[in-house]
Amino acid sequence: MDVLYFAWVRERIGLPKERIETQAATVADLIAELKAREARYEAAFADLSALRVAVDQELTDFDASIAGAREVAFFPPMTGG
């Protein structure tokens, strides 16, 4: 699956996207796998209240299933303006 990172999430991880193989069942499981990789992932996912997630371009929660998903995107909350 493709994992996309936007704004400061991308800056902390140092990549705009990456293709990964995962056994994760939910977004939260995927985050746990990513945080275990390196300190830069730990920093990016340290405060989940400051993040939003979309699975296959649908905004969702961290307990959402990622079974069969092609894409998971992480980004900060959007503001109007």
N, C-alpha and C positions, 0 to 999 in steps of 0.2 A: 504494500500500500504506500501511497505517497503521503508524507507528513509535511505540511506547509506551515511556515512561521512568518508572522507579520509584525511590523513596527519594532518595539523594543524586545519582543520575544526573539525575533530574527537577530537583532544586535547582540543579545546575550549568548545565543547559541552559535552565531557566526555563519549560519546557512539560511537561505531562503526556503529551501525544501530538501527533503531526502527521501529515498525509497527504502523502506525497512520491511523486514520479515518479523512478524510478531505472533505470539500465542495469546496475546491479550484479548479478553472477552469484552471489556468495556473501555471507555475513554480513560477512566481512573486507573485501570490496569496498565494501559499504554503509558500513561504519565509515570507510573511507578517504574516501569521498565526503562524509560528514558532517563529518569532521575538517577537510576543506578549506574548509568553509563559513565558520566563524568560530572565534574563540578559545574560546568557551564549549563548543563541541563538542570541540575539541582537549583541553580540560581534562577533560571528562567521559570521554573515551576514552583518556586518557593511559596508564593502567595496566590493560590487558585482563585481567591475572590477578585483578583485583578485581571483575570483571564476569561475569555469566552472561547467556545469551541463550536466548530461546525463539522458534521460528518456528511460527506458527499454533498456539500454546499447547503446543508440544512442546519440551522442553529439548534443546538441541543444542550443537554446537561452532561456532567461528568460521569453519571452512572449509565449513560446510553450505551447500547451494544454497538460494537464495531465489526461484528461478524459480517463478512462479505463486503465491507466498505472498501472503496477504492481510494478515498481521500479523507484525511482528518486535518483540519486547519485550526491553528491556535493564534489568537489575536487579543489585544486589549479591548475593553469596552469602547464602543463607538460613541462619539458625542456629536451633537448637532451643531450647526453654526453657520 
